[in-house]
Amino acid sequence: MIKEFKEFISRGNVIDLAVGVIIGSAFTTIVKSLVDYLINPLIGLFIGGIDFSDWVFKIAGATFRVGSFLNAVINFLIIAFVVFILVKVVNKFLVRKKNEEPVTAPEVQLLEEIRDLLKENGK
């Protein structure tokens, strides 16, 4: 059983997933602070600092905080949009990197030229 656990834990996918979760949680903190401290105050300038958290209604002793839910939905949409923009920027950067010609060593270029000449002479 311990051997199987070692095999399971040492697989690349498990380690990649663990790294992804850790990086994801750190990235969440960055995006949340970006939204809370930069984007939300900017939006507050334009909409007058509307806060829905006071919107509540009660039915038979149960309190429904609709405003807090609306605030959470709005924050989610803002965070999702910021992540969307960040992913678009990163993807644009990665596509440029992938489209660049790979640099080959002079020896490889010389061998390719020799191969091409041999192909031409063989026909």
C-alpha positions as CSV (number, residue, x, y, z in Angstrom):
1,M,0.0,0.0,0.0
2,I,2.8,2.4,0.8
3,K,4.5,1.6,-2.5
4,E,1.3,2.3,-4.4
5,F,0.9,5.6,-2.5
6,K,4.5,6.6,-3.5
7,E,3.8,5.8,-7.1
8,F,0.6,7.8,-7.0
9,I,2.1,10.8,-5.4
10,S,5.2,10.9,-7.6
11,R,3.2,11.0,-10.8
12,G,3.7,14.2,-12.7
13,N,0.0,15.0,-12.8
14,V,-0.4,15.0,-9.0
15,I,2.6,17.3,-8.5
16,D,1.5,19.6,-11.3
17,L,-2.0,19.8,-9.8
18,A,-0.6,20.6,-6.4
19,V,1.6,23.4,-7.9
20,G,-1.4,24.7,-9.8
21,V,-3.5,24.9,-6.7
22,I,-0.8,26.7,-4.7
23,I,-0.1,29.1,-7.5
24,G,-3.9,29.6,-8.0
25,S,-4.4,30.5,-4.4
26,A,-1.6,33.1,-4.6
27,F,-3.0,34.4,-7.8
28,T,-6.5,34.7,-6.2
29,T,-5.0,37.0,-3.6
30,I,-3.5,39.2,-6.2
31,V,-6.7,39.4,-8.3
32,K,-8.8,40.0,-5.2
33,S,-6.6,42.9,-4.1
34,L,-6.6,44.3,-7.6
35,V,-10.4,44.3,-7.6
36,D,-10.9,45.4,-4.0
37,Y,-8.4,48.2,-4.0
38,L,-8.2,49.5,-7.5
39,I,-11.2,48.5,-9.7
40,N,-14.0,48.7,-7.1
41,P,-13.1,52.2,-6.0
42,L,-12.9,53.3,-9.6
43,I,-16.3,51.8,-10.3
44,G,-17.6,53.5,-7.1
45,L,-16.6,56.9,-8.5
46,F,-18.9,56.4,-11.5
47,I,-21.9,54.8,-9.8
48,G,-21.8,56.8,-6.6
49,G,-20.7,54.1,-4.2
50,I,-23.9,52.0,-4.3
51,D,-23.9,49.3,-1.7
52,F,-26.6,46.6,-1.9
53,S,-25.7,45.0,1.4
54,D,-28.6,46.7,3.2
55,W,-31.2,45.1,1.0
56,V,-32.8,42.4,3.2
57,F,-36.3,41.0,3.6
58,K,-37.8,38.8,6.3
59,I,-40.3,36.1,6.0
60,A,-41.5,34.2,9.1
61,G,-38.4,35.1,11.1
62,A,-35.9,34.2,8.4
63,T,-33.7,37.0,7.1
64,F,-32.8,36.9,3.4
65,R,-29.8,39.1,2.6
66,V,-30.4,39.7,-1.1
67,G,-28.1,42.7,-1.2
68,S,-25.1,40.8,0.1
69,F,-25.8,38.1,-2.5
70,L,-25.9,40.8,-5.2
71,N,-22.6,42.3,-4.0
72,A,-21.0,38.8,-4.2
73,V,-22.4,38.3,-7.7
74,I,-21.1,41.7,-8.9
75,N,-17.7,41.1,-7.3
76,F,-17.6,37.7,-9.0
77,L,-18.4,39.2,-12.4
78,I,-15.7,41.9,-11.9
79,I,-13.1,39.3,-10.9
80,A,-14.1,37.0,-13.8
81,F,-13.7,39.9,-16.2
82,V,-10.3,40.9,-14.8
83,V,-9.1,37.2,-15.0
84,F,-10.4,37.1,-18.6
85,I,-8.4,40.2,-19.6
86,L,-5.3,38.8,-17.9
87,V,-5.6,35.5,-19.7
88,K,-6.0,37.3,-23.0
89,V,-2.9,39.3,-22.4
90,V,-0.9,36.2,-21.4
91,N,-2.2,34.2,-24.3
92,K,-1.2,37.0,-26.7
93,F,2.3,37.0,-25.3
94,L,2.5,33.2,-25.5
95,V,1.3,33.1,-29.1
96,R,4.1,35.5,-30.1
97,K,6.6,33.3,-28.4
98,K,5.4,30.2,-30.1
99,N,5.4,31.8,-33.6
100,E,9.0,32.8,-33.3
101,E,11.4,30.8,-35.4
102,P,13.5,28.3,-33.4
103,V,17.2,29.1,-33.4
104,T,19.2,26.2,-34.6
105,A,22.8,25.6,-34.0
106,P,25.2,26.1,-37.0
107,E,26.0,22.4,-37.0
108,V,22.4,21.6,-37.5
109,Q,22.0,24.1,-40.3
110,L,25.1,22.7,-42.0
111,L,23.8,19.1,-41.7
112,E,20.4,20.2,-43.1
113,E,22.1,21.8,-46.1
114,I,24.1,18.6,-46.7
115,R,20.9,16.6,-46.5
116,D,19.2,18.9,-49.0
117,L,22.2,18.7,-51.4
118,L,22.2,14.9,-51.2
119,K,18.5,14.8,-51.9
120,E,19.0,17.1,-55.0
121,N,21.9,15.0,-56.3
122,G,20.1,11.7,-55.8
123,K,17.2,12.7,-58.1
